Amino acid sequence: MPASPALIEKLDSLPKHRLAEVEDFVDFIRQRDQDRTTVRSAGAVSMPAFAAVWENTEDDAYDAV
């Protein structure tokens, strides 16, 4: 999605050292989103492997706790 003209105008009005901060923040947000996606994907992939451990009659008593 391209940046809005209003956002571009705001960025253009910032001093260079503030632009560096904005860029760092954008990088942080992108990395955080990527990390969350990775964690969710790893969780989804591991579910079948753990299903055999989690779904067993021997541990049914713990489900009621």
Summary of the structure (lengths in Angstrom):
residues: 65
radius of gyration: 22.7
end to end distance: 47.9
largest distance: 65.2
contacts: 107
relative contact order: 0.06
helix: 85%
strand: 0%
